[in-house]
Amino acid sequence: MKMYTYIATVITTNTAFGIATIGSAWAWRWWLQNTNKKISRGALPSAGDVLYAY
């Protein structure tokens, strides 16, 4: 593999991982915010109402 092809592959791979990391962080943030809104509105059971299996 020629050096410039290797460098382009590394840059492309790093870019893909960066985009995936940022995208997953935003998805996680969105999910947390929506879940917190539902909990604050009482749409989800509170932690005290949850029955654990252990």
C-alpha distance matrix in Angstrom:
0.0 3.8 6.5 8.5 6.6 6.6 10.1 11.1 10.4 12.4 15.0 15.5 15.9 18.2 20.1 20.6 22.0 24.1 25.6 26.3 27.9 30.1 31.0 32.1 34.0 35.9 36.6 38.0 40.0 41.5 42.4 44.1 46.0 47.2 48.2 50.1 51.9 52.9 54.1 56.1 57.7 58.6 56.6 55.0 57.0 57.2 55.8 59.4 59.7 56.6 57.4 55.0 54.6 54.8
3.8 0.0 3.8 5.7 5.4 6.3 8.8 10.1 10.7 12.5 14.5 15.5 16.6 18.5 20.1 21.2 22.7 24.3 25.9 27.1 28.6 30.4 31.5 33.0 34.6 36.3 37.4 38.9 40.6 42.1 43.3 44.9 46.6 48.0 49.2 50.9 52.6 53.9 55.1 56.9 58.6 59.7 57.8 56.3 58.4 58.5 57.2 60.8 61.3 58.3 59.3 57.0 56.8 57.0
6.5 3.8 0.0 3.8 5.4 5.1 6.2 8.6 9.8 10.6 12.3 14.1 15.3 16.4 18.2 19.9 21.1 22.3 24.2 25.7 26.8 28.4 30.0 31.4 32.8 34.5 35.9 37.2 38.8 40.4 41.8 43.2 44.8 46.5 47.6 49.1 50.9 52.4 53.5 55.1 56.9 58.1 56.4 55.0 57.0 56.9 55.6 59.2 59.8 57.0 58.1 55.8 55.8 55.9
8.5 5.7 3.8 0.0 3.8 5.4 5.0 6.1 8.5 9.8 10.4 12.1 14.0 15.2 16.2 18.1 19.9 20.7 22.2 24.1 25.5 26.7 28.1 30.0 31.3 32.7 34.2 35.8 37.1 38.6 40.2 41.7 43.1 44.7 46.1 47.6 49.1 50.7 52.0 53.5 55.2 56.6 54.8 53.6 55.8 55.8 54.7 58.4 59.0 56.3 57.6 55.5 55.6 55.9
6.6 5.4 5.4 3.8 0.0 3.8 5.5 5.1 6.1 8.7 9.9 10.4 12.1 14.2 15.2 16.3 18.3 19.7 20.9 22.4 24.1 25.6 26.6 28.3 30.1 31.5 32.6 34.3 35.9 37.2 38.6 40.3 41.9 43.2 44.5 46.2 47.8 49.1 50.5 52.2 53.8 55.0 53.1 51.8 54.0 54.2 53.1 56.8 57.2 54.3 55.6 53.4 53.4 53.9
6.6 6.3 5.1 5.4 3.8 0.0 3.8 5.5 5.1 6.2 8.6 9.8 10.5 12.2 14.1 15.3 16.5 18.1 19.9 21.0 22.3 24.2 25.5 26.8 28.4 30.2 31.3 32.7 34.4 36.0 37.2 38.7 40.5 41.9 43.0 44.6 46.4 47.8 48.9 50.6 52.4 53.5 51.7 50.2 52.2 52.2 51.0 54.6 55.1 52.2 53.4 51.1 51.0 51.3
10.1 8.8 6.2 5.0 5.5 3.8 0.0 3.8 5.4 5.1 6.1 8.5 9.8 10.5 12.1 14.1 15.4 16.2 18.2 19.8 20.9 22.3 23.9 25.6 26.7 28.4 30.0 31.3 32.7 34.3 35.9 37.2 38.7 40.4 41.7 43.1 44.8 46.4 47.5 49.0 50.9 52.2 50.5 49.2 51.3 51.1 50.0 53.7 54.3 51.6 53.0 50.8 51.0 51.2
11.1 10.1 8.6 6.1 5.1 5.5 3.8 0.0 3.8 5.5 5.1 6.0 8.5 9.9 10.4 12.1 14.2 15.1 16.3 18.2 19.8 20.9 22.1 24.1 25.5 26.8 28.2 30.0 31.3 32.6 34.3 35.9 37.3 38.7 40.2 41.7 43.2 44.7 46.2 47.6 49.3 50.6 48.8 47.7 50.0 50.1 49.2 52.9 53.3 50.6 52.1 50.1 50.4 50.9
10.4 10.7 9.8 8.5 6.1 5.1 5.4 3.8 0.0 3.8 5.5 5.1 6.0 8.5 9.7 10.5 12.3 14.0 15.3 16.4 18.1 19.9 20.8 22.3 24.1 25.7 26.7 28.3 30.1 31.4 32.6 34.3 36.0 37.3 38.5 40.3 41.9 43.2 44.5 46.2 47.9 49.0 47.1 45.7 47.9 48.1 47.0 50.7 51.0 48.2 49.5 47.4 47.5 48.0
12.4 12.5 10.6 9.8 8.7 6.2 5.1 5.5 3.8 0.0 3.8 5.4 5.1 6.0 8.4 9.8 10.5 12.0 14.1 15.2 16.2 18.1 19.6 20.9 22.3 24.2 25.5 26.7 28.3 30.0 31.3 32.6 34.4 36.0 37.1 38.5 40.4 41.8 42.9 44.5 46.4 47.5 45.9 44.4 46.4 46.3 45.1 48.8 49.3 46.6 47.9 45.7 45.9 46.2
15.0 14.5 12.3 10.4 9.9 8.6 6.1 5.1 5.5 3.8 0.0 3.8 5.5 5.1 6.0 8.5 9.9 10.3 12.1 14.1 15.1 16.3 17.9 19.8 20.9 22.3 24.0 25.5 26.7 28.3 30.0 31.3 32.7 34.4 35.8 37.2 38.8 40.4 41.7 43.1 44.9 46.3 44.6 43.4 45.7 45.5 44.6 48.3 48.9 46.4 47.9 46.0 46.5 46.9
15.5 15.5 14.1 12.1 10.4 9.8 8.5 6.0 5.1 5.4 3.8 0.0 3.8 5.5 5.1 6.1 8.7 9.8 10.5 12.2 14.1 15.3 16.2 18.1 19.8 21.1 22.3 24.1 25.6 26.8 28.3 30.1 31.5 32.8 34.2 35.9 37.4 38.8 40.3 41.8 43.4 44.7 42.8 41.7 44.0 44.2 43.4 47.2 47.5 44.9 46.4 44.6 45.0 45.7
15.9 16.6 15.3 14.0 12.1 10.5 9.8 8.5 6.0 5.1 5.5 3.8 0.0 3.8 5.4 5.1 6.3 8.5 9.9 10.6 12.2 14.3 15.2 16.4 18.2 20.0 20.9 22.3 24.2 25.7 26.8 28.4 30.2 31.5 32.6 34.3 36.1 37.3 38.6 40.3 42.0 43.1 41.3 39.8 41.9 42.0 41.0 44.7 45.1 42.3 43.7 41.6 41.9 42.5
18.2 18.5 16.4 15.2 14.2 12.2 10.5 9.9 8.5 6.0 5.1 5.5 3.8 0.0 3.8 5.4 5.2 6.0 8.6 9.8 10.4 12.2 14.0 15.2 16.3 18.3 19.8 20.9 22.3 24.2 25.5 26.8 28.4 30.2 31.3 32.6 34.5 36.0 37.1 38.6 40.5 41.7 40.2 38.8 40.9 40.7 39.6 43.3 43.9 41.3 42.9 40.9 41.4 41.8
20.1 20.1 18.2 16.2 15.2 14.1 12.1 10.4 9.7 8.4 6.0 5.1 5.4 3.8 0.0 3.8 5.5 5.0 6.1 8.5 9.8 10.5 12.0 14.1 15.2 16.5 18.1 19.8 21.0 22.4 24.1 25.6 26.9 28.5 30.0 31.4 32.9 34.5 35.9 37.3 39.0 40.4 38.8 37.7 40.0 40.0 39.3 43.1 43.5 41.1 42.9 41.2 42.0 42.6
20.6 21.2 19.9 18.1 16.3 15.3 14.1 12.1 10.5 9.8 8.5 6.1 5.1 5.4 3.8 0.0 3.8 5.4 5.2 6.1 8.5 10.0 10.4 12.1 14.1 15.4 16.3 18.1 19.8 20.9 22.3 24.1 25.7 26.9 28.2 30.0 31.5 32.8 34.2 35.9 37.4 38.7 36.8 35.6 37.9 38.2 37.5 41.2 41.4 38.9 40.5 38.8 39.4 40.2
22.0 22.7 21.1 19.9 18.3 16.5 15.4 14.2 12.3 10.5 9.9 8.7 6.3 5.2 5.5 3.8 0.0 3.8 5.5 5.0 6.0 8.6 9.7 10.4 12.1 14.2 15.1 16.2 18.1 19.8 20.8 22.2 24.1 25.6 26.5 28.2 30.1 31.3 32.4 34.2 36.0 37.0 35.3 33.9 35.9 35.9 34.9 38.6 39.1 36.5 38.0 36.2 36.7 37.3
24.1 24.3 22.3 20.7 19.7 18.1 16.2 15.1 14.0 12.0 10.3 9.8 8.5 6.0 5.0 5.4 3.8 0.0 3.8 5.4 5.1 6.2 8.4 9.9 10.6 12.3 14.1 15.3 16.5 18.3 19.9 21.1 22.5 24.3 25.6 26.9 28.6 30.3 31.4 32.8 34.7 36.1 34.6 33.4 35.6 35.4 34.6 38.3 38.9 36.6 38.5 36.8 37.8 38.4
25.6 25.9 24.2 22.2 20.9 19.9 18.2 16.3 15.3 14.1 12.1 10.5 9.9 8.6 6.1 5.2 5.5 3.8 0.0 3.8 5.5 5.2 5.9 8.4 9.8 10.6 12.1 14.1 15.2 16.3 18.1 19.8 21.0 22.4 24.1 25.6 26.9 28.5 30.0 31.4 33.0 34.5 32.8 31.8 34.3 34.4 34.0 37.8 38.1 35.8 37.8 36.5 37.5 38.4
26.3 27.1 25.7 24.1 22.4 21.0 19.8 18.2 16.4 15.2 14.1 12.2 10.6 9.8 8.5 6.1 5.0 5.4 3.8 0.0 3.8 5.6 5.0 6.0 8.4 9.9 10.4 12.0 14.0 15.2 16.2 18.1 19.8 21.0 22.1 24.0 25.6 26.8 28.2 30.0 31.5 32.6 30.8 29.5 31.9 32.1 31.4 35.2 35.4 32.9 34.7 33.2 34.1 35.1
27.9 28.6 26.8 25.5 24.1 22.3 20.9 19.8 18.1 16.2 15.1 14.1 12.2 10.4 9.8 8.5 6.0 5.1 5.5 3.8 0.0 3.8 5.4 5.3 6.1 8.7 9.9 10.5 12.2 14.2 15.3 16.4 18.3 20.0 20.9 22.3 24.3 25.7 26.7 28.3 30.3 31.4 29.9 28.5 30.6 30.4 29.6 33.3 33.9 31.5 33.4 31.8 32.8 33.5
30.1 30.4 28.4 26.7 25.6 24.2 22.3 20.9 19.9 18.1 16.3 15.3 14.3 12.2 10.5 10.0 8.6 6.2 5.2 5.6 3.8 0.0 3.8 5.5 5.1 6.2 8.6 9.9 10.5 12.3 14.2 15.3 16.4 18.4 19.9 21.0 22.5 24.4 25.6 26.8 28.7 30.2 28.8 27.8 30.2 30.0 29.5 33.3 33.9 31.9 34.2 32.9 34.3 35.2
31.0 31.5 30.0 28.1 26.6 25.5 23.9 22.1 20.8 19.6 17.9 16.2 15.2 14.0 12.0 10.4 9.7 8.4 5.9 5.0 5.4 3.8 0.0 3.8 5.4 5.2 6.2 8.6 9.9 10.6 12.3 14.3 15.4 16.6 18.3 19.9 21.2 22.6 24.3 25.7 27.2 28.6 26.9 26.0 28.6 28.9 28.7 32.5 32.7 30.6 32.8 31.8 33.1 34.3
32.1 33.0 31.4 30.0 28.3 26.8 25.6 24.1 22.3 20.9 19.8 18.1 16.4 15.2 14.1 12.1 10.4 9.9 8.4 6.0 5.3 5.5 3.8 0.0 3.8 5.4 5.0 6.0 8.5 9.8 10.4 12.1 14.1 15.3 16.2 18.1 19.8 21.0 22.2 24.1 25.7 26.7 25.0 23.7 26.0 26.2 25.7 29.5 29.7 27.4 29.5 28.2 29.5 30.6
34.0 34.6 32.8 31.3 30.1 28.4 26.7 25.5 24.1 22.3 20.9 19.8 18.2 16.3 15.2 14.1 12.1 10.6 9.8 8.4 6.1 5.1 5.4 3.8 0.0 3.8 5.5 5.1 6.1 8.6 9.9 10.5 12.2 14.3 15.2 16.3 18.3 20.0 20.9 22.3 24.3 25.6 24.4 23.1 25.3 25.0 24.5 28.3 28.9 26.9 29.3 28.1 29.7 30.6
35.9 36.3 34.5 32.7 31.5 30.2 28.4 26.8 25.7 24.2 22.3 21.1 20.0 18.3 16.5 15.4 14.2 12.3 10.6 9.9 8.7 6.2 5.2 5.4 3.8 0.0 3.8 5.4 5.0 6.1 8.5 9.8 10.5 12.2 14.1 15.2 16.4 18.3 19.8 20.9 22.6 24.2 22.9 22.2 24.8 24.8 24.9 28.6 29.0 27.4 30.0 29.3 31.1 32.4
36.6 37.4 35.9 34.2 32.6 31.3 30.0 28.2 26.7 25.5 24.0 22.3 20.9 19.8 18.1 16.3 15.1 14.1 12.1 10.4 9.9 8.6 6.2 5.0 5.5 3.8 0.0 3.8 5.4 5.1 6.1 8.6 9.9 10.6 12.1 14.1 15.4 16.5 18.2 19.9 21.2 22.5 20.7 19.8 22.6 22.9 23.1 26.9 26.8 25.0 27.4 26.8 28.5 30.0
38.0 38.9 37.2 35.8 34.3 32.7 31.3 30.0 28.3 26.7 25.5 24.1 22.3 20.9 19.8 18.1 16.2 15.3 14.1 12.0 10.5 9.9 8.6 6.0 5.1 5.4 3.8 0.0 3.8 5.5 5.1 6.1 8.6 10.0 10.4 12.1 14.2 15.3 16.3 18.1 20.0 20.9 19.5 18.1 20.4 20.3 20.1 23.9 24.2 22.2 24.7 23.9 25.7 27.0
40.0 40.6 38.8 37.1 35.9 34.4 32.7 31.3 30.1 28.3 26.7 25.6 24.2 22.3 21.0 19.8 18.1 16.5 15.2 14.0 12.2 10.5 9.9 8.5 6.1 5.0 5.4 3.8 0.0 3.8 5.5 5.2 6.1 8.6 9.9 10.5 12.3 14.3 15.3 16.3 18.4 19.9 18.9 18.1 20.5 20.1 20.2 23.9 24.5 23.1 26.0 25.5 27.7 28.9
41.5 42.1 40.4 38.6 37.2 36.0 34.3 32.6 31.4 30.0 28.3 26.8 25.7 24.2 22.4 20.9 19.8 18.3 16.3 15.2 14.2 12.3 10.6 9.8 8.6 6.1 5.1 5.5 3.8 0.0 3.8 5.5 5.2 6.2 8.5 9.9 10.6 12.4 14.2 15.4 16.6 18.4 17.0 16.6 19.6 19.8 20.5 24.2 24.3 23.0 26.0 26.0 28.2 29.8
42.4 43.3 41.8 40.2 38.6 37.2 35.9 34.3 32.6 31.3 30.0 28.3 26.8 25.5 24.1 22.3 20.8 19.9 18.1 16.2 15.3 14.2 12.3 10.4 9.9 8.5 6.1 5.1 5.5 3.8 0.0 3.8 5.5 5.2 6.0 8.5 9.9 10.6 12.2 14.1 15.4 16.4 14.7 13.8 16.6 17.0 17.6 21.3 21.1 19.6 22.4 22.4 24.5 26.3
44.1 44.9 43.2 41.7 40.3 38.7 37.2 35.9 34.3 32.6 31.3 30.1 28.4 26.8 25.6 24.1 22.2 21.1 19.8 18.1 16.4 15.3 14.3 12.1 10.5 9.8 8.6 6.1 5.2 5.5 3.8 0.0 3.8 5.5 5.1 6.0 8.5 9.8 10.4 12.0 14.1 15.1 14.3 13.0 15.3 15.0 15.3 19.0 19.4 18.2 21.3 21.2 23.7 25.1
46.0 46.6 44.8 43.1 41.9 40.5 38.7 37.3 36.0 34.4 32.7 31.5 30.2 28.4 26.9 25.7 24.1 22.5 21.0 19.8 18.3 16.4 15.4 14.1 12.2 10.5 9.9 8.6 6.1 5.2 5.5 3.8 0.0 3.8 5.5 5.1 6.2 8.7 9.9 10.5 12.3 14.2 13.6 13.4 16.1 15.8 16.8 20.3 20.7 20.1 23.4 23.8 26.6 28.1
47.2 48.0 46.5 44.7 43.2 41.9 40.4 38.7 37.3 36.0 34.4 32.8 31.5 30.2 28.5 26.9 25.6 24.3 22.4 21.0 20.0 18.4 16.6 15.3 14.3 12.2 10.6 10.0 8.6 6.2 5.2 5.5 3.8 0.0 3.8 5.4 5.0 6.2 8.7 9.9 10.6 12.3 10.9 11.1 14.3 14.9 16.5 19.8 19.5 18.9 22.3 23.0 25.7 27.7
48.2 49.2 47.6 46.1 44.5 43.0 41.7 40.2 38.5 37.1 35.8 34.2 32.6 31.3 30.0 28.2 26.5 25.6 24.1 22.1 20.9 19.9 18.3 16.2 15.2 14.1 12.1 10.4 9.9 8.5 6.0 5.1 5.5 3.8 0.0 3.8 5.4 5.1 6.2 8.6 9.9 10.5 9.2 8.3 11.1 11.5 12.8 16.3 16.0 15.2 18.6 19.3 22.0 24.0
50.1 50.9 49.1 47.6 46.2 44.6 43.1 41.7 40.3 38.5 37.2 35.9 34.3 32.6 31.4 30.0 28.2 26.9 25.6 24.0 22.3 21.0 19.9 18.1 16.3 15.2 14.1 12.1 10.5 9.9 8.5 6.0 5.1 5.4 3.8 0.0 3.8 5.4 5.0 6.1 8.5 9.7 9.9 9.3 11.5 10.8 12.2 15.5 16.0 15.8 19.4 20.3 23.4 25.0
51.9 52.6 50.9 49.1 47.8 46.4 44.8 43.2 41.9 40.4 38.8 37.4 36.1 34.5 32.9 31.5 30.1 28.6 26.9 25.6 24.3 22.5 21.2 19.8 18.3 16.4 15.4 14.2 12.3 10.6 9.9 8.5 6.2 5.0 5.4 3.8 0.0 3.8 5.5 5.1 6.2 8.6 8.5 9.5 12.4 12.4 14.6 17.5 17.5 17.8 21.5 22.8 26.0 27.8
52.9 53.9 52.4 50.7 49.1 47.8 46.4 44.7 43.2 41.8 40.4 38.8 37.3 36.0 34.5 32.8 31.3 30.3 28.5 26.8 25.7 24.4 22.6 21.0 20.0 18.3 16.5 15.3 14.3 12.4 10.6 9.8 8.7 6.2 5.1 5.4 3.8 0.0 3.8 5.5 5.1 6.1 5.0 6.0 9.3 10.3 12.9 15.6 14.9 15.2 18.8 20.5 23.5 25.7
54.1 55.1 53.5 52.0 50.5 48.9 47.5 46.2 44.5 42.9 41.7 40.3 38.6 37.1 35.9 34.2 32.4 31.4 30.0 28.2 26.7 25.6 24.3 22.2 20.9 19.8 18.2 16.3 15.3 14.2 12.2 10.4 9.9 8.7 6.2 5.0 5.5 3.8 0.0 3.8 5.4 5.0 5.8 5.2 7.1 6.9 9.6 12.2 12.0 12.7 16.4 18.1 21.4 23.3
56.1 56.9 55.1 53.5 52.2 50.6 49.0 47.6 46.2 44.5 43.1 41.8 40.3 38.6 37.3 35.9 34.2 32.8 31.4 30.0 28.3 26.8 25.7 24.1 22.3 20.9 19.9 18.1 16.3 15.4 14.1 12.0 10.5 9.9 8.6 6.1 5.1 5.5 3.8 0.0 3.8 5.4 7.6 8.4 10.0 9.2 11.9 14.1 14.4 15.7 19.5 21.3 24.7 26.4
57.7 58.6 56.9 55.2 53.8 52.4 50.9 49.3 47.9 46.4 44.9 43.4 42.0 40.5 39.0 37.4 36.0 34.7 33.0 31.5 30.3 28.7 27.2 25.7 24.3 22.6 21.2 20.0 18.4 16.6 15.4 14.1 12.3 10.6 9.9 8.5 6.2 5.1 5.4 3.8 0.0 3.8 5.5 8.0 10.2 10.5 13.9 15.6 15.1 16.6 20.3 22.6 25.9 28.0
58.6 59.7 58.1 56.6 55.0 53.5 52.2 50.6 49.0 47.5 46.3 44.7 43.1 41.7 40.4 38.7 37.0 36.1 34.5 32.6 31.4 30.2 28.6 26.7 25.6 24.2 22.5 20.9 19.9 18.4 16.4 15.1 14.2 12.3 10.5 9.7 8.6 6.1 5.0 5.4 3.8 0.0 3.8 5.4 6.8 7.6 11.3 12.6 11.6 13.4 17.0 19.5 22.8 25.0
56.6 57.8 56.4 54.8 53.1 51.7 50.5 48.8 47.1 45.9 44.6 42.8 41.3 40.2 38.8 36.8 35.3 34.6 32.8 30.8 29.9 28.8 26.9 25.0 24.4 22.9 20.7 19.5 18.9 17.0 14.7 14.3 13.6 10.9 9.2 9.9 8.5 5.0 5.8 7.6 5.5 3.8 0.0 3.8 6.8 9.1 12.4 14.2 12.4 13.4 16.8 19.2 22.1 24.7
55.0 56.3 55.0 53.6 51.8 50.2 49.2 47.7 45.7 44.4 43.4 41.7 39.8 38.8 37.7 35.6 33.9 33.4 31.8 29.5 28.5 27.8 26.0 23.7 23.1 22.2 19.8 18.1 18.1 16.6 13.8 13.0 13.4 11.1 8.3 9.3 9.5 6.0 5.2 8.4 8.0 5.4 3.8 0.0 3.8 6.4 9.2 11.3 9.6 9.9 13.3 15.5 18.5 21.0
57.0 58.4 57.0 55.8 54.0 52.2 51.3 50.0 47.9 46.4 45.7 44.0 41.9 40.9 40.0 37.9 35.9 35.6 34.3 31.9 30.6 30.2 28.6 26.0 25.3 24.8 22.6 20.4 20.5 19.6 16.6 15.3 16.1 14.3 11.1 11.5 12.4 9.3 7.1 10.0 10.2 6.8 6.8 3.8 0.0 3.8 6.5 7.8 5.8 6.7 10.2 12.8 16.1 18.4
57.2 58.5 56.9 55.8 54.2 52.2 51.1 50.1 48.1 46.3 45.5 44.2 42.0 40.7 40.0 38.2 35.9 35.4 34.4 32.1 30.4 30.0 28.9 26.2 25.0 24.8 22.9 20.3 20.1 19.8 17.0 15.0 15.8 14.9 11.5 10.8 12.4 10.3 6.9 9.2 10.5 7.6 9.1 6.4 3.8 0.0 3.8 5.4 5.4 6.8 10.6 12.7 16.3 18.0
55.8 57.2 55.6 54.7 53.1 51.0 50.0 49.2 47.0 45.1 44.6 43.4 41.0 39.6 39.3 37.5 34.9 34.6 34.0 31.4 29.6 29.5 28.7 25.7 24.5 24.9 23.1 20.1 20.2 20.5 17.6 15.3 16.8 16.5 12.8 12.2 14.6 12.9 9.6 11.9 13.9 11.3 12.4 9.2 6.5 3.8 0.0 3.8 5.5 5.5 8.8 10.1 13.8 14.9
59.4 60.8 59.2 58.4 56.8 54.6 53.7 52.9 50.7 48.8 48.3 47.2 44.7 43.3 43.1 41.2 38.6 38.3 37.8 35.2 33.3 33.3 32.5 29.5 28.3 28.6 26.9 23.9 23.9 24.2 21.3 19.0 20.3 19.8 16.3 15.5 17.5 15.6 12.2 14.1 15.6 12.6 14.2 11.3 7.8 5.4 3.8 0.0 3.8 5.6 8.1 10.1 13.9 14.8
59.7 61.3 59.8 59.0 57.2 55.1 54.3 53.3 51.0 49.3 48.9 47.5 45.1 43.9 43.5 41.4 39.1 38.9 38.1 35.4 33.9 33.9 32.7 29.7 28.9 29.0 26.8 24.2 24.5 24.3 21.1 19.4 20.7 19.5 16.0 16.0 17.5 14.9 12.0 14.4 15.1 11.6 12.4 9.6 5.8 5.4 5.5 3.8 0.0 3.8 6.4 9.5 13.0 14.8
56.6 58.3 57.0 56.3 54.3 52.2 51.6 50.6 48.2 46.6 46.4 44.9 42.3 41.3 41.1 38.9 36.5 36.6 35.8 32.9 31.5 31.9 30.6 27.4 26.9 27.4 25.0 22.2 23.1 23.0 19.6 18.2 20.1 18.9 15.2 15.8 17.8 15.2 12.7 15.7 16.6 13.4 13.4 9.9 6.7 6.8 5.5 5.6 3.8 0.0 3.8 6.3 9.7 11.8
57.4 59.3 58.1 57.6 55.6 53.4 53.0 52.1 49.5 47.9 47.9 46.4 43.7 42.9 42.9 40.5 38.0 38.5 37.8 34.7 33.4 34.2 32.8 29.5 29.3 30.0 27.4 24.7 26.0 26.0 22.4 21.3 23.4 22.3 18.6 19.4 21.5 18.8 16.4 19.5 20.3 17.0 16.8 13.3 10.2 10.6 8.8 8.1 6.4 3.8 0.0 3.8 6.6 8.9
55.0 57.0 55.8 55.5 53.4 51.1 50.8 50.1 47.4 45.7 46.0 44.6 41.6 40.9 41.2 38.8 36.2 36.8 36.5 33.2 31.8 32.9 31.8 28.2 28.1 29.3 26.8 23.9 25.5 26.0 22.4 21.2 23.8 23.0 19.3 20.3 22.8 20.5 18.1 21.3 22.6 19.5 19.2 15.5 12.8 12.7 10.1 10.1 9.5 6.3 3.8 0.0 3.8 5.6
54.6 56.8 55.8 55.6 53.4 51.0 51.0 50.4 47.5 45.9 46.5 45.0 41.9 41.4 42.0 39.4 36.7 37.8 37.5 34.1 32.8 34.3 33.1 29.5 29.7 31.1 28.5 25.7 27.7 28.2 24.5 23.7 26.6 25.7 22.0 23.4 26.0 23.5 21.4 24.7 25.9 22.8 22.1 18.5 16.1 16.3 13.8 13.9 13.0 9.7 6.6 3.8 0.0 3.8
54.8 57.0 55.9 55.9 53.9 51.3 51.2 50.9 48.0 46.2 46.9 45.7 42.5 41.8 42.6 40.2 37.3 38.4 38.4 35.1 33.5 35.2 34.3 30.6 30.6 32.4 30.0 27.0 28.9 29.8 26.3 25.1 28.1 27.7 24.0 25.0 27.8 25.7 23.3 26.4 28.0 25.0 24.7 21.0 18.4 18.0 14.9 14.8 14.8 11.8 8.9 5.6 3.8 0.0
